[in-house]
């Protein structure tokens, strides 16, 4: 009986259980995320994401083995090397599900972590390693960057400068409306005062005319009756 295939399979399993292959780089860029492998920190679009230690260890294992199938046994040996777990699948599944939640991923339509039935997991996204976080971002293909959050979408248009310009335009618009309302009020007020003044002048002229007519009438009666 030929035992060579079984021996090769056993050798591959032992090599996989030794842990992920060493990558001489500190940072790993994938999609909108940047993992600091030295400090065990994860960033999304420049903002730090809270992630538990075990979840980051699982992420690091997948990143260093991106494109390969990482078995459940490899995950267990990497996360709990000296602990015997009676319910291996439940612990591994829980870890991977929590890691998916951190990355905003879904097992039904995965962008990062794909489940390989009866085998393990595979990291789908392209990973770029670098010792400089900015270099890792520049070396990534452009289409790989906007995965979870599209940095070139409509939200990116609302920069501080554009928001300031918009706020300035709105303030000018409201200022113009208020100024127009004040000018209209002043015009109506001046018209009302002019109307009242014109009415007062007309009334004064009418009273003066009446008095003149009355005096003229008295003078006429005196001429008709000189002796009273």
Secondary structure, DSSP 8 states (H G I E B T S, - for coil): ---HHHHHHHHHHHHHHT-----S-SEEEETTEEEETTTTEEEETTEEE---HHHHHHHHHHHHTTTSEEEHHHHHHHH-TT---SSHHHHHHHHHHHHHHHHT--SSS-SSEEEETTTEEEE-S--EEESSHHHHHHHS-HHHHSSSS-TTSGGGG--HHHHHHHHHHHHHHHHHHHHHHHHHHHHHHHHHHHHHHHHHHHHHHHHHHHHHHHHHHHHHHHHH-TT-
